[in-house]
């Protein structure tokens, strides 16, 4: 009978230790993940501090392709095909 009690108490203790260990591991992963995200965003990897929008979001079009926004500026907001 005493052996069964010892085994039960041991299994409960192992269960608590395992659960507590997983909880600590979860918090450790959260803290490391947040720290890595902050470090990434503050360095060149994130490019969040860049002033030049073209550097962060480069234009995929070739150099000679006209930008529609610039075409519309001088035409008083008329459609490009309207004369």
Secondary structure, 3 states (H helix, E strand, C coil): CHHHHHHHHHHHHHHHHHHHHHHHHHHHHHHHHHHHHHHHHHCCCCCCCCCCHHHHCCCCCCCCCCCHHHHHHCCCCCCCCCC
